[in-house]
Amino acid sequence: MPHVTLQLYAGRSDAEKARIADALAKAVMESNGSSEDAVSVSIEDVDPADWLQLYRSITARPERLYKPPGYTM
C-alpha cells in the first residue's frame, strides 16, 4: 500500500494538485505494479518562507533520499 507525500511551494490550485497526484500515483503503479486502489497521495503546501527549514530536514537524512535536491541552500 504505497503512500506518497509531496511537499511543494504553496499556491497551486486544487486542479493542479489533482493532476500532480494522478501523475505520481501513475508513476508508482507503473514502477512497482501496485493497483490504483492501493496507491494514495497527499500534498502539503509549504510557505516559501519555511522552505529552508524543510530543506534542512530533507537533507538531514540522506539515507532516505533516492532523488536528492539538485540545489543547495
Secondary structure, 3 states (H helix, E strand, C coil): CCEEEEEEECCCCHHHHHHHHHHHHHHHHHHHCCCHHHCEEEEEEECHHHHHHHHHHHHCCHHHCCCCCCCCC
